[in-house]
Structure formats: structure tokens, C-alpha cells
Amino acid sequence: MAKNKDEKYRKQNSEIPSEEPMPDYLEMIDLDAKEDMEEQEEGFSFNVFHLIFLGLLVAIVLLLIRQFGKLGTFVDIRSVGTADDVEEENFDNIMPLLDEDGYLVHQDVDTILLFGNDPFADDRGSDSSLPALIEQKTGAKVINCAVSGSYQAAEEMLFDPVNHPMDAFIPYWMIVNTMDRSTDDFPEEAAATLGDATPPDGRLAYDNLLAADLDDVDVCILFYDESDYFADRPIHFDSDYQKLTSFVGSMGATVTILRVYHPQIRFIVVSPTYAYIPEPDGSYSDAELRSNSWGKPSDYALWEYSVCADRLGVSFLDAYFNLVNCNNASDYLTDHIHLNRQGRELIADRIKYFIDYYDKEE
């Protein structure tokens, strides 16, 4: 399981034993011989200790040079290496759908609901889009409610389409706003405030959600890229794993509200993929070397993994370390963040694997 980064360890104070009177039998020892032995022991301990310390110091210095030597330099997206250069880490966690008695529910997956931003929204309607590839590989109907340029974390806890109009497009508020199944549930106030900045597919995403019968949905997939990292939105709050104003909390709130009203849905949360930092001259830098106010890009993925496993009990698909990582991203991204056709194929194949995992033919 992922370790909680906020877990604090306390040092235990050791008690110093009080001095005891020297036993009489020690007076019989040859004091000169005893002093010679102590000098030999002290010399041996002194040499070994310093050799070990020197070795550790050299290792730490070399590690720091290796890790931070690239800080502030540009990384060419075409020359960052391949996945074969490093040992892959895998935080995949595949969870089944269980009934009220805790037994495995075997699903015929006919309908898949998608929430997210650009990974699901790019090239909408194209046969090479990620939703289209998922549909092709699974044979299921895909309902795409992703909104390009949106975020997973809200700016404010309360829905305020005038002062915080982009909050209208986080999945939680999309679900809440369409619960009465009204055709005028699209947040017109948010669109009026945003004007030309309104996501072009925002209304379509709302229309798709309104037209869907959520009782027929078998699997819901949430997939947001590192846009929340670049926008400096909070990752997670220890006090509330469902707080809408954090990346992970908004995901938790979305899963929880859908699970309450539609317990037949199995959830798969896909982590952000690796992303570069674009520089003014058109080059790309390693985003892992730069933390925002809340952490590094990998922290967004790791906290999602932790909450999915420890709190929600839903599947987590590791796209950050296991699929599109710092060593192969140039093979799967068109720029610093968007997936190319190969990247979409990679993600779609892994999603199909997750969906079929508990219902594979022996």
C-alpha cells in the first residue's frame, strides 16, 4: 500500500542509566592491561566508523549530483530515453464489483461512462480518440462526459457558476446538476461568465450525461491529466478525502455520490500520465524536478492510488509510473501533456484489461 506522506514519526528518548559503584572484583584486574585493550578497541572503532561515514558521504554527494544536476536545464522531448532504461514501478490495483454480501459480481459490460478532461476529450468523434478506442476494444457503448480544459478539483466548495464558472464542469457538479434530468440543466450562468472561454464540448458533455440512463451503466472511468498540477490546485486534504477543492477529494466525492445512487457501477480511476513542463523557448523540462505549492506531479497520482485503495476500494490504473512515464513519454505524447495515437492505444488496452480482469475465460 502507498505510504501516507504526512505520516510523522516521533523519536523515542533513551534513558541514560545511572552510574553504579564499581564492583570489588574489578579492582583485581591489571589496570595497565585494561588501558591497552581500551586503546586498541577505541582505535579500531574510530577507523571503522570514519570509513563507513566517508563511504556514506560520498554516496550521498554522488546521488545529489545525479538527481539535481539537471535542475534548470532543458530536456528535449525526443531524447528522454525509453522504458527499457529504468525498472518499471507499478501501482495498479484492480478491484472487483461486490454485492451486498461481499460476493463477486460478474458483469456483462455493455455501457461505460467516462469523466475527465483532454485525454477523453481530444479528437472527440474521431475513430482514433481514446473513447472510440475503448468502444472498439470492449464492444461496449461509451458515454463520453469529458470536458476539454477542465479540472478535477473545484475552486470553491459551494457551487458558484458566476464567480467560479469552471467548477460547473467538474464531474461532481455535473452529476448533481443533472439529477433532476431536466433539459435545461446546463449551467448557462457559467457559460455567460466564461463567454468565449467556455469549453467547446461543455454543453455536449452535459447533454450526454442527461441522455444517459445511469442505472444501465456498468463501469465508470475517471481520467484527468496533470492540468490540476499546472493550475496549482491542491492534491489532498487529510481532514476530508472527499473535499471538492482538492484533486483527490473531488474524485472521492464523485465516486461516492454515484455509488450511493447507482451501486451497480464498478469504478476505474486512471492516474494522470507523466507530463513535461513547457519552456518559453519551446523546450521541455522534467516536471518531477519542480514542485508546485502542493507537491510534484507524481504526488497527484500517488495520492489517488492511496485513497482509491484505502478509502474507496475501487480500481486504480497507474498511468504515471507503469504506462506513460518520464522515460518513455516522448513515445506517447504529442507535446508536453496530450496523448498521441500510440498513447491512446496503450491506455485503451490497459482499460480493457482492467474491465475483463475478473471475467476472463479460463
VOBA-1610 file (N, C-alpha, C; in pm, whole numbers, padded with zeros to 5 digits, always signed):
BEGIN
Met+00085-00119+00000Met+00000+00000+00000Met+00088+00124+00000Ala+00035+00232-00057Ala+00112+00357-00060Ala+00124+00412+00080Lys+00239+00466+00115Lys+00260+00525+00247Lys+00208+00666+00250Asn+00141+00700+00359Asn+00092+00837+00376Asn+00211+00930+00394Lys+00223+01029+00297Lys+00338+01118+00304Lys+00338+01206+00427Asp+00216+01225+00485Asp+00206+01314+00601Asp+00230+01241+00731Glu+00259+01108+00724Glu+00279+01030+00847Glu+00406+01076+00916Lys+00396+01107+01043Lys+00510+01162+01117Lys+00561+01059+01218Tyr+00689+01055+01228Tyr+00749+00962+01323Tyr+00810+01040+01437Arg+00792+00988+01557Arg+00845+01054+01678Arg+00967+00978+01728Lys+01066+01053+01764Lys+01187+00991+01819Lys+01160+00952+01965Gln+01208+00833+01999Gln+01194+00787+02137Gln+01320+00826+02214Asn+01299+00889+02331Asn+01413+00929+02414Asn+01466+00808+02491Ser+01592+00784+02478Ser+01652+00672+02551Ser+01698+00722+02688Glu+01679+00640+02789Glu+01718+00678+02925Glu+01865+00642+02949Ile+01939+00733+03009Ile+02079+00708+03041Ile+02085+00642+03178Pro+02142+00523+03185Pro+02145+00454+03315Pro+02230+00530+03415Ser+02187+00526+03538Ser+02263+00594+03645Ser+02392+00518+03672Glu+02494+00593+03721Glu+02622+00530+03749Glu+02611+00440+03872Glu+02670+00320+03863Glu+02670+00223+03973Glu+02811+00219+04035Pro+02824+00193+04165Pro+02957+00175+04227Pro+03031+00061+04160Met+03160+00076+04139Met+03239-00026+04071Met+03249-00149+04160Pro+03216-00268+04107Pro+03225-00391+04189Pro+03368-00415+04235Asp+03382-00486+04352Asp+03514-00512+04409Asp+03601-00595+04316Tyr+03538-00689+04238Tyr+03621-00780+04160Tyr+03693-00708+04046Leu+03645-00587+04007Leu+03713-00514+03901Leu+03847-00458+03947Glu+03864-00441+04080Glu+03988-00389+04131Glu+04103-00488+04113Met+04072-00615+04090Met+04173-00717+04073Met+04230-00719+03933Ile+04168-00649+03838Ile+04214-00651+03700Ile+04340-00567+03687Asp+04434-00613+03603Asp+04555-00537+03575Asp+04515-00409+03502Leu+04527-00295+03566Leu+04480-00171+03508Leu+04558-00132+03385Asp+04691-00161+03381Asp+04769-00129+03262Asp+04722-00208+03141Ala+04696-00340+03165Ala+04647-00424+03054Ala+04511-00376+03007Lys+04429-00334+03104Lys+04295-00287+03069Lys+04303-00163+02983Glu+04394-00069+03014Glu+04407+00054+02936Glu+04456+00025+02795Asp+04549-00075+02781Asp+04597-00112+02647Asp+04483-00166+02562Met+04400-00250+02622Met+04287-00307+02549Met+04191-00198+02506Glu+04164-00101+02595Glu+04071+00007+02562Glu+04124+00092+02448Glu+04261+00117+02449Glu+04317+00197+02341Glu+04305+00126+02208Gln+04326-00008+02206Gln+04311-00085+02083Gln+04169-00082+02033Glu+04073-00100+02125Glu+03932-00101+02087Glu+03889+00034+02034Glu+03936+00143+02101Glu+03898+00276+02057Glu+03955+00305+01919Gly+04079+00264+01894Gly+04138+00287+01763Gly+04063+00212+01655Phe+04026+00087+01680Phe+03952+00007+01582Phe+03816+00069+01552Ser+03742+00109+01658Ser+03611+00168+01638Ser+03621+00299+01563Phe+03721+00377+01594Phe+03739+00508+01530Phe+03759+00491+01380Asn+03844+00399+01340Asn+03875+00380+01197Asn+03754+00329+01119Val+03687+00228+01172Val+03572+00169+01103Val+03460+00272+01089Phe+03433+00344+01196Phe+03326+00443+01192Phe+03350+00547+01084His+03472+00598+01079His+03500+00704+00983His+03503+00652+00839Leu+03546+00529+00821Leu+03541+00471+00686Leu+03396+00458+00638Ile+03310+00409+00728Ile+03168+00396+00693Ile+03106+00532+00666Phe+03135+00628+00753Phe+03081+00763+00735Phe+03128+00825+00603Leu+03258+00807+00572Leu+03311+00863+00448Leu+03245+00800+00326Gly+03223+00668+00332Gly+03157+00600+00221Gly+03015+00649+00200Leu+02942+00667+00310Leu+02805+00717+00300Leu+02803+00860+00247Leu+02897+00940+00292Leu+02903+01080+00247Leu+02928+01088+00097Val+03020+01007+00048Val+03049+01006-00096Val+02926+00962-00174Ala+02857+00858-00125Ala+02737+00808-00194Ala+02628+00914-00200Ile+02610+00987-00089Ile+02507+01092-00085Ile+02540+01204-00181Val+02668+01244-00184Val+02709+01352-00276Val+02687+01311-00421Leu+02725+01188-00455Leu+02705+01140-00592Leu+02558+01136-00628Leu+02473+01092-00532Leu+02330+01086-00557Leu+02272+01225-00579Leu+02315+01322-00498Leu+02266+01459-00514Leu+02308+01517-00648Ile+02430+01490-00688Ile+02476+01539-00818Ile+02393+01481-00930Arg+02364+01350-00917Arg+02285+01283-01021Arg+02143+01335-01027Gln+02082+01355-00910Gln+01941+01393-00905Gln+01918+01538-00942Phe+02007+01625-00899Phe+01982+01768-00915Phe+02074+01835-01019Gly+02156+01756-01082Gly+02245+01813-01182Gly+02171+01869-01301Lys+02047+01815-01328Lys+01970+01861-01443Lys+01878+01978-01409Leu+01874+02017-01283Leu+01780+02120-01242Leu+01807+02250-01316Gly+01703+02303-01380Gly+01716+02427-01453Gly+01761+02408-01597Thr+01791+02285-01638Thr+01830+02261-01776Thr+01709+02215-01855Phe+01717+02226-01985Phe+01608+02185-02072Phe+01624+02039-02112Val+01512+01971-02124Val+01510+01831-02166Val+01440+01823-02300Asp+01509+01773-02400Asp+01449+01757-02532Asp+01351+01641-02527Ile+01226+01665-02564Ile+01123+01561-02557Ile+01157+01440-02643Arg+01243+01459-02743Arg+01276+01349-02833Arg+01395+01267-02785Ser+01452+01305-02673Ser+01573+01234-02629Ser+01572+01203-02481Val+01455+01169-02429Val+01447+01140-02286Val+01463+00993-02255Gly+01480+00909-02355Gly+01502+00767-02330Gly+01378+00684-02350Thr+01388+00558-02313Thr+01277+00464-02329Thr+01251+00395-02196Ala+01141+00319-02193Ala+01103+00248-02071Ala+01205+00142-02033Asp+01285+00095-02131Asp+01385-00007-02103Asp+01500+00045-02019Asp+01511+00177-02007Asp+01622+00236-01934Asp+01606+00227-01783Val+01486+00205-01736Val+01463+00203-01592Val+01377+00085-01553Glu+01381+00052-01427Glu+01293-00052-01374Glu+01155+00007-01352Glu+01053-00055-01409Glu+00919+00000-01401Glu+00860-00021-01261Glu+00788+00079-01214Glu+00710+00068-01092Glu+00564+00055-01132Asn+00489-00018-01055Asn+00351-00046-01092Asn+00263-00035-00969Phe+00170+00061-00971Phe+00078+00078-00860Phe-00064+00039-00899Asp-00077-00043-01004Asp-00210-00089-01044Asp-00278-00161-00928Asn-00407-00136-00911Asn-00486-00204-00809Asn-00622-00235-00870Ile-00647-00361-00902Ile-00769-00400-00973Ile-00870-00457-00874Met-00979-00384-00855Met-01081-00424-00758Met-01208-00467-00830Pro-01274-00571-00780Pro-01398-00617-00843Pro-01519-00541-00791Leu-01632-00562-00855Leu-01759-00514-00802Leu-01816-00624-00712Leu-01855-00587-00591Leu-01908-00683-00495Leu-02054-00652-00466Asp-02131-00758-00435Asp-02270-00736-00397Asp-02279-00704-00247Glu-02401-00694-00195Glu-02420-00655-00055Glu-02360-00755+00042Asp-02348-00881-00001Asp-02293-00986+00085Asp-02143-01004+00066Gly-02083-00921-00019Gly-01939-00929-00040Gly-01896-01029-00146Tyr-01990-01077-00226Tyr-01956-01172-00331Tyr-01929-01101-00464Leu-01840-01160-00543Leu-01803-01103-00672Leu-01923-01100-00766Val-01943-00984-00829Val-02048-00968-00928Val-01985-00980-01066His-02027-01080-01144His-01978-01096-01280His-02060-01005-01371Gln-01989-00922-01445Gln-02054-00820-01526Gln-02045-00851-01675Asp-02154-00825-01744Asp-02150-00812-01889Asp-02145-00661-01915Val-02028-00612-01948Val-02009-00467-01958Val-02062-00419-02093Asp-02179-00357-02087Asp-02243-00305-02207Asp-02234-00153-02218Thr-02221-00085-02103Thr-02220+00062-02104Thr-02110+00114-02012Ile-02029+00204-02066Ile-01918+00263-01991Ile-01937+00415-01990Leu-01929+00475-01871Leu-01943+00619-01854Leu-01805+00680-01828Leu-01772+00786-01901Leu-01642+00850-01889Leu-01654+00992-01834Phe-01569+01024-01735Phe-01550+01161-01689Phe-01401+01193-01699Gly-01369+01316-01737Gly-01229+01354-01745Gly-01212+01484-01819Asn-01087+01507-01862Asn-01061+01625-01944Asn-00998+01582-02076Asp-00888+01640-02115Asp-00837+01622-02251Asp-00808+01478-02295Pro-00759+01389-02211Pro-00737+01252-02260Pro-00861+01188-02321Phe-00979+01216-02264Phe-01104+01165-02319Phe-01169+01262-02418Ala-01133+01390-02410Ala-01199+01491-02493Ala-01128+01517-02626Asp-00998+01488-02633Asp-00923+01515-02756Asp-00979+01436-02874Asp-00989+01504-02989Asp-01037+01441-03114Asp-01173+01374-03095Arg-01258+01438-03020Arg-01392+01384-02995Arg-01462+01355-03128Gly-01519+01237-03139Gly-01587+01197-03261Gly-01499+01125-03360Ser-01368+01127-03338Ser-01275+01059-03428Ser-01261+00912-03389Asp-01236+00827-03489Asp-01215+00685-03461Asp-01086+00659-03384Ser-00997+00759-03381Ser-00870+00743-03311Ser-00871+00806-03172Ser-00986+00860-03129Ser-00995+00917-02995Ser-00992+00804-02893Leu-00954+00836-02770Leu-00948+00734-02666Leu-01084+00671-02638Pro-01193+00748-02627Pro-01324+00684-02608Pro-01361+00589-02722Ala-01328+00627-02846Ala-01358+00540-02960Ala-01278+00411-02952Leu-01151+00421-02911Leu-01068+00301-02899Leu-01121+00209-02789Ile-01165+00268-02678Ile-01224+00187-02570Ile-01348+00116-02620Glu-01429+00187-02696Glu-01551+00127-02751Glu-01516+00013-02846Gln-01417+00033-02930Gln-01376-00070-03025Gln-01322-00194-02954Lys-01243-00175-02852Lys-01176-00287-02785Lys-01268-00364-02691Thr-01365-00295-02631Thr-01454-00360-02534Thr-01587-00403-02593Gly-01627-00339-02704Gly-01758-00368-02761Gly-01872-00304-02684Ala-01841-00221-02587Ala-01944-00156-02504Ala-01979-00020-02561Lys-02095+00028-02524Lys-02135+00165-02556Lys-02064+00259-02461Val-02001+00364-02514Val-01927+00459-02432Val-02001+00592-02429Ile-02028+00642-02309Ile-02091+00773-02290Ile-01982+00869-02244Asn-01947+00961-02330Asn-01833+01049-02303Asn-01880+01183-02244Cys-01853+01201-02116Cys-01890+01324-02046Cys-01767+01406-02009Ala-01658+01385-02082Ala-01535+01461-02055Ala-01548+01602-02112Val-01478+01696-02047Val-01480+01836-02088Val-01336+01883-02106Ser-01302+01926-02226Ser-01166+01971-02253Ser-01132+02095-02172Gly-01009+02101-02124Gly-00964+02216-02048Gly-01019+02225-01907Ser-01089+02122-01862Ser-01148+02127-01727Ser-01050+02070-01625Tyr-01091+02079-01499Tyr-01009+02030-01388Tyr-01091+01931-01306Gln-01019+01851-01225Gln-01090+01762-01134Gln-01123+01833-01003Ala-01033+01918-00955Ala-01057+01991-00830Ala-01138+02117-00856Ala-01232+02144-00766Ala-01310+02268-00775Ala-01233+02383-00712Glu-01270+02504-00749Glu-01210+02622-00687Glu-01273+02652-00552Glu-01402+02625-00538Glu-01474+02651-00412Glu-01562+02532-00377Met-01593+02518-00249Met-01676+02406-00203Met-01821+02421-00251Leu-01874+02543-00247Leu-02012+02566-00287Leu-02017+02601-00435Phe-02121+02553-00501Phe-02134+02577-00645Phe-02166+02724-00670Asp-02079+02790-00745Asp-02094+02933-00774Asp-02057+02955-00921Pro-02154+02938-01013Pro-02123+02945-01157Pro-02083+03084-01205Val-02108+03186-01124Val-02072+03322-01166Val-01928+03353-01129Asn-01893+03333-01003Asn-01758+03365-00958Asn-01656+03255-00985His-01703+03132-00998His-01614+03018-01026His-01678+02931-01134Pro-01689+02982-01255Pro-01767+02915-01359Pro-01711+02780-01404Met-01579+02760-01399Met-01523+02632-01443Met-01559+02517-01351Asp-01603+02551-01228Asp-01647+02445-01137Asp-01769+02371-01192Ala-01842+02433-01283Ala-01960+02369-01342Ala-01923+02243-01420Phe-01794+02228-01452Phe-01754+02116-01537Phe-01672+02011-01463Ile-01663+02019-01329Ile-01604+01907-01256Ile-01711+01798-01248Pro-01674+01671-01243Pro-01774+01563-01252Pro-01878+01566-01141Tyr-01839+01603-01021Tyr-01934+01603-00910Tyr-02051+01697-00938Trp-02020+01821-00979Trp-02128+01916-01003Trp-02206+01883-01130Met-02143+01820-01226Met-02217+01775-01344Met-02324+01673-01304Ile-02287+01582-01215Ile-02383+01480-01169Ile-02494+01545-01088Val-02458+01632-00994Val-02559+01697-00910Val-02653+01783-00995Asn-02597+01858-01089Asn-02677+01949-01171Asn-02774+01878-01264Thr-02749+01752-01293Thr-02837+01678-01385Thr-02924+01575-01315Met-02927+01579-01184Met-03003+01477-01110Met-03152+01485-01136Asp-03205+01604-01163Asp-03349+01612-01188Asp-03384+01582-01333Arg-03281+01549-01414Arg-03299+01507-01553Arg-03371+01613-01635Ser-03344+01738-01608Ser-03406+01847-01682Ser-03321+01885-01802Thr-03385+01920-01913Thr-03312+01954-02035Thr-03243+02089-02026Asp-03276+02168-01924Asp-03211+02299-01910Asp-03110+02300-01796Asp-03053+02182-01768Asp-02958+02171-01657Asp-02819+02222-01691Phe-02793+02253-01817Phe-02662+02309-01850Phe-02647+02444-01778Pro-02534+02467-01712Pro-02517+02590-01634Pro-02496+02713-01724Glu-02606+02774-01763Glu-02599+02889-01854Glu-02524+03006-01791Glu-02538+03022-01659Glu-02467+03132-01591Glu-02316+03116-01605Ala-02268+02992-01593Ala-02125+02967-01608Ala-02081+03000-01750Ala-02159+02958-01848Ala-02124+02985-01988Ala-02124+03136-02016Ala-02221+03206-01957Ala-02228+03351-01978Ala-02107+03421-01918Thr-02064+03373-01802Thr-01946+03433-01737Thr-01819+03404-01817Leu-01807+03281-01866Leu-01686+03242-01938Leu-01682+03300-02079Gly-01797+03318-02140Gly-01800+03371-02276Gly-01728+03280-02373Asp-01634+03337-02447Asp-01559+03259-02546Asp-01469+03154-02482Ala-01444+03165-02353Ala-01359+03068-02283Ala-01437+02944-02238Thr-01568+02941-02266Thr-01647+02823-02232Thr-01593+02702-02308Pro-01569+02591-02241Pro-01521+02472-02313Pro-01615+02438-02428Pro-01563+02416-02548Pro-01649+02395-02665Pro-01734+02269-02656Asp-01689+02172-02575Asp-01765+02048-02562Asp-01839+02040-02428Gly-01845+02152-02354Gly-01912+02152-02224Gly-02060+02118-02234Arg-02129+02181-02330Arg-02273+02155-02345Arg-02297+02011-02392Leu-02211+01962-02482Leu-02226+01825-02531Leu-02206+01725-02417Ala-02110+01751-02330Ala-02087+01661-02217Ala-02210+01656-02126Tyr-02270+01773-02100Tyr-02392+01777-02020Tyr-02506+01703-02090Asp-02520+01725-02220Asp-02626+01659-02295Asp-02609+01507-02292Asn-02485+01460-02303Asn-02460+01316-02298Asn-02496+01258-02162Leu-02466+01332-02056Leu-02498+01285-01922Leu-02649+01286-01899Leu-02717+01389-01949Leu-02863+01396-01935Leu-02932+01283-02010Ala-02878+01246-02125Ala-02941+01143-02207Ala-02914+01002-02155Ala-02814+00989-02069Ala-02777+00856-02020Ala-02870+00807-01911Asp-02897+00679-01911Asp-02966+00614-01801Asp-02859+00553-01711Leu-02830+00618-01602Leu-02720+00575-01518Leu-02744+00439-01452Asp-02869+00395-01450Asp-02898+00261-01399Asp-02846+00153-01493Asp-02818+00190-01617Asp-02767+00094-01714Asp-02615+00096-01724Val-02550+00187-01653Val-02404+00198-01660Val-02339+00085-01580Asp-02244+00017-01642Asp-02173-00093-01575Asp-02040-00049-01517Val-01969+00037-01590Val-01837+00082-01547Val-01828+00233-01565Cys-01770+00301-01466Cys-01742+00445-01476Cys-01592+00465-01464Ile-01534+00540-01560Ile-01390+00564-01561Ile-01364+00714-01546Leu-01278+00750-01453Leu-01236+00890-01435Leu-01090+00903-01474Phe-01060+00998-01563Phe-00923+01012-01614Phe-00894+01160-01639Tyr-00815+01219-01547Tyr-00772+01358-01560Tyr-00620+01363-01573Asp-00572+01452-01661Asp-00428+01468-01678Asp-00373+01560-01570Glu-00250+01611-01591Glu-00183+01692-01490Glu-00223+01840-01494Ser-00338+01871-01552Ser-00382+02011-01557Ser-00398+02071-01418Asp-00443+01991-01321Asp-00457+02041-01183Asp-00321+02076-01124Tyr-00219+01998-01158Tyr-00083+02031-01113Tyr-00038+02165-01170Phe-00057+02184-01300Phe-00013+02308-01363Phe-00093+02428-01313Ala-00219+02406-01273Ala-00302+02514-01220Ala-00281+02535-01070Asp-00191+02456-01010Asp-00157+02469-00868Asp-00277+02443-00778Arg-00357+02344-00815Arg-00473+02308-00732Arg-00431+02203-00629Pro-00489+02208-00509Pro-00448+02117-00402Pro-00462+01970-00441Ile-00376+01888-00382Ile-00379+01744-00410Ile-00480+01673-00322His-00470+01694-00190His-00545+01613-00094His-00544+01683+00041Phe-00654+01668+00114Phe-00662+01720+00250Phe-00684+01603+00345Asp-00597+01588+00444Asp-00609+01476+00539Asp-00742+01478+00613Ser-00795+01596+00635Ser-00918+01608+00714Ser-01042+01560+00638Asp-01034+01552+00507Asp-01152+01517+00428Asp-01108+01461+00293Tyr-01121+01328+00275Tyr-01079+01266+00150Tyr-01183+01284+00039Gln-01292+01360+00067Gln-01392+01389-00034Gln-01413+01540-00051Lys-01313+01618-00015Lys-01325+01763-00025Lys-01308+01806-00171Leu-01407+01875-00223Leu-01413+01907-00366Leu-01299+01995-00413Thr-01238+02071-00324Thr-01135+02166-00365Thr-00997+02103-00374Ser-00990+01971-00368Ser-00862+01903-00391Ser-00880+01802-00505Phe-00773+01772-00572Phe-00773+01681-00686Phe-00829+01544-00648Val-00777+01489-00538Val-00819+01356-00496Val-00955+01361-00428Gly-00983+01468-00353Gly-01111+01479-00284Gly-01228+01486-00380Ser-01213+01559-00490Ser-01319+01568-00589Ser-01346+01432-00652Met-01239+01356-00678Met-01256+01220-00728Met-01333+01135-00629Gly-01295+01144-00501Gly-01363+01066-00398Gly-01509+01101-00384Ala-01542+01230-00393Ala-01681+01273-00383Ala-01762+01224-00503Thr-01701+01223-00621Thr-01771+01176-00742Thr-01801+01027-00732Val-01701+00950-00691Val-01723+00806-00676Val-01832+00779-00572Thr-01828+00852-00462Thr-01922+00827-00352Thr-02065+00859-00392Ile-02088+00973-00457Ile-02225+01009-00491Ile-02284+00915-00596Leu-02203+00873-00691Leu-02252+00778-00791Leu-02278+00641-00728Arg-02191+00600-00637Arg-02206+00470-00574Arg-02333+00463-00489Val-02369+00574-00425Val-02488+00576-00340Val-02614+00553-00424Tyr-02624+00622-00537Tyr-02745+00614-00619Tyr-02740+00504-00725His-02619+00457-00757His-02607+00355-00862His-02503+00251-00820Pro-02538+00166-00724Pro-02440+00071-00668Pro-02396-00037-00765Gln-02460-00045-00882Gln-02421-00147-00980Gln-02298-00106-01060Ile-02250+00017-01040Ile-02137+00068-01119Ile-02004+00026-01056Arg-01916-00024-01139Arg-01778-00051-01098Arg-01692+00067-01145Phe-01599+00112-01058Phe-01520+00232-01088Phe-01375+00198-01119Ile-01322+00269-01219Ile-01180+00262-01251Ile-01128+00405-01256Val-01033+00437-01169Val-00970+00569-01167Val-00834+00557-01235Val-00815+00634-01343Val-00688+00634-01415Val-00607+00754-01369Ser-00485+00730-01327Ser-00400+00840-01281Ser-00360+00929-01398Pro-00315+01052-01370Pro-00256+01132-01477Pro-00135+01059-01535Thr-00107+01082-01662Thr+00019+01034-01717Thr+00129+01134-01683Tyr+00251+01095-01710Tyr+00362+01187-01693Tyr+00343+01307-01787Ala+00391+01423-01744Ala+00384+01544-01828Ala+00513+01623-01813Tyr+00550+01692-01919Tyr+00666+01780-01916Tyr+00622+01923-01881Ile+00720+02005-01845Ile+00696+02148-01828Ile+00743+02220-01955Pro+00654+02287-02026Pro+00696+02360-02146Pro+00771+02487-02109Glu+00880+02511-02178Glu+00962+02630-02153Glu+00938+02735-02262Pro+00969+02863-02234Pro+00942+02970-02331Pro+01006+02950-02467Asp+01120+02878-02470Asp+01188+02861-02599Asp+01140+02739-02676Gly+01035+02673-02625Gly+00980+02556-02693Gly+01034+02424-02645Ser+01131+02426-02554Ser+01186+02302-02499Ser+01098+02253-02384Tyr+01132+02136-02332Tyr+01056+02077-02223Tyr+01149+02041-02108Ser+01102+02061-01986Ser+01179+02027-01867Ser+01110+01915-01790Asp+01187+01848-01708Asp+01136+01738-01627Asp+01049+01795-01515Ala+00920+01769-01521Ala+00827+01825-01421Ala+00853+01770-01282Glu+00911+01651-01271Glu+00935+01592-01139Glu+01039+01671-01059Leu+01113+01757-01125Leu+01213+01837-01054Leu+01154+01967-01001Arg+01026+01991-01028Arg+00965+02118-00985Arg+00832+02090-00914Ser+00827+02122-00790Ser+00702+02110-00715Ser+00621+02238-00729Asn+00489+02223-00731Asn+00406+02343-00718Asn+00383+02367-00568Ser+00281+02441-00531Ser+00259+02471-00389Ser+00222+02348-00308Trp+00186+02239-00375Trp+00132+02121-00305Trp+00216+01996-00323Gly+00299+01992-00424Gly+00381+01874-00445Gly+00422+01858-00590Lys+00478+01741-00620Lys+00523+01710-00754Lys+00410+01642-00833Pro+00425+01633-00966Pro+00321+01564-01046Pro+00293+01422-00998Ser+00397+01349-00957Ser+00376+01212-00912Ser+00291+01205-00787Asp+00292+01312-00705Asp+00211+01311-00583Asp+00062+01307-00614Tyr+00022+01367-00725Tyr-00120+01361-00764Tyr-00161+01217-00792Ala-00072+01143-00858Ala-00102+01003-00888Ala-00098+00917-00762Leu+00003+00936-00680Leu+00019+00851-00561Leu-00092+00872-00459Trp-00137+00997-00443Trp-00247+01021-00351Trp-00378+00962-00404Glu-00397+00966-00535Glu-00516+00899-00591Glu-00511+00750-00563Tyr-00395+00692-00583Tyr-00379+00549-00554Tyr-00412+00518-00408Ser-00359+00598-00317Ser-00380+00574-00175Ser-00527+00579-00137Val-00598+00682-00183Val-00739+00697-00147Val-00825+00591-00215Cys-00794+00557-00339Cys-00869+00451-00408Cys-00856+00319-00333Ala-00736+00288-00288Ala-00712+00161-00222Ala-00759+00159-00077Asp-00727+00265-00002Asp-00751+00265+00143Asp-00891+00311+00183Arg-00948+00402+00107Arg-01075+00463+00149Arg-01193+00417+00062Leu-01173+00409-00068Leu-01285+00386-00159Leu-01300+00240-00203Gly-01190+00168-00208Gly-01195+00029-00253Gly-01231+00015-00399Val-01179+00106-00483Val-01207+00100-00626Val-01076+00081-00702Ser-01087+00042-00828Ser-00969+00012-00908Ser-00890+00139-00940Phe-00759+00125-00938Phe-00669+00235-00973Phe-00577+00186-01084Leu-00579+00258-01196Leu-00494+00225-01310Leu-00376+00321-01311Asp-00258+00269-01292Asp-00138+00352-01282Asp-00086+00386-01421Ala-00120+00505-01468Ala-00071+00552-01597Ala+00056+00634-01583Tyr+00089+00678-01461Tyr+00203+00768-01441Tyr+00335+00693-01435Phe+00342+00584-01361Phe+00466+00509-01348Phe+00470+00390-01444Asn+00357+00326-01464Asn+00355+00199-01535Asn+00338+00214-01686Leu+00272+00320-01732Leu+00243+00331-01875Leu+00320+00445-01941Val+00278+00569-01918Val+00343+00685-01981Val+00426+00754-01873Asn+00553+00717-01864Asn+00637+00768-01755Asn+00747+00859-01808Cys+00835+00900-01718Cys+00936+01000-01753Cys+01037+00949-01855Asn+01044+00819-01872Asn+01144+00763-01962Asn+01091+00722-02099Asn+00959+00722-02115Asn+00906+00685-02246Asn+00802+00784-02297Ala+00784+00895-02225Ala+00675+00988-02257Ala+00686+01043-02399Ser+00808+01060-02449Ser+00824+01114-02583Ser+00765+01022-02690Asp+00747+00894-02655Asp+00686+00800-02750Asp+00534+00810-02751Tyr+00476+00870-02647Tyr+00331+00863-02631Tyr+00262+01000-02622Leu+00338+01109-02620Leu+00279+01242-02610Leu+00304+01322-02738Thr+00207+01404-02775Thr+00224+01493-02890Thr+00298+01620-02852Asp+00287+01658-02727Asp+00354+01778-02675Asp+00395+01748-02531His+00372+01841-02439His+00412+01816-02301His+00309+01738-02222Ile+00184+01722-02276Ile+00079+01662-02194Ile-00022+01578-02270His-00045+01602-02398His-00152+01535-02473His-00105+01402-02533Leu-00191+01302-02526Leu-00159+01169-02577Leu-00165+01165-02730Asn-00070+01093-02792Asn-00079+01064-02934Asn-00154+00933-02954Arg-00162+00886-03078Arg-00238+00765-03107Arg-00180+00644-03032Gln-00048+00634-03027Gln+00014+00522-02955Gln-00019+00527-02806Gly-00017+00647-02751Gly-00050+00661-02609Gly-00193+00623-02581Arg-00283+00660-02669Arg-00425+00624-02651Arg-00444+00473-02661Glu-00375+00412-02756Glu-00384+00266-02770Glu-00336+00198-02642Leu-00226+00249-02587Leu-00170+00191-02465Leu-00269+00199-02350Ile-00330+00316-02331Ile-00427+00334-02223Ile-00551+00250-02246Ala-00601+00248-02371Ala-00723+00172-02402Ala-00703+00022-02378Asp-00586-00031-02416Asp-00559-00172-02392Asp-00558-00204-02243Arg-00501-00113-02165Arg-00494-00137-02021Arg-00632-00127-01957Ile-00713-00035-02005Ile-00850-00024-01954Ile-00928-00152-01984Lys-00914-00204-02104Lys-00982-00330-02138Lys-00935-00442-02046Tyr-00806-00447-02017Tyr-00752-00549-01926Tyr-00819-00538-01790Phe-00834-00416-01739Phe-00898-00394-01609Phe-01044-00440-01613Ile-01114-00404-01720Ile-01256-00438-01730Ile-01277-00589-01734Asp-01191-00658-01807Asp-01206-00803-01826Asp-01142-00886-01717Tyr-01072-00825-01623Tyr-00985-00897-01532Tyr-01058-01008-01454Tyr-01174-00978-01403Tyr-01246-01076-01321Tyr-01343-01162-01400Asp-01348-01140-01530Asp-01439-01218-01613Asp-01371-01279-01733Lys-01237-01296-01722Lys-01163-01358-01832Lys-01196-01507-01840Glu-01198-01558-01963Glu-01221-01700-01983Glu-01096-01776-01942Glu-01117-01883-01869Glu-01001-01964-01822Glu-00944-02044-01937
//
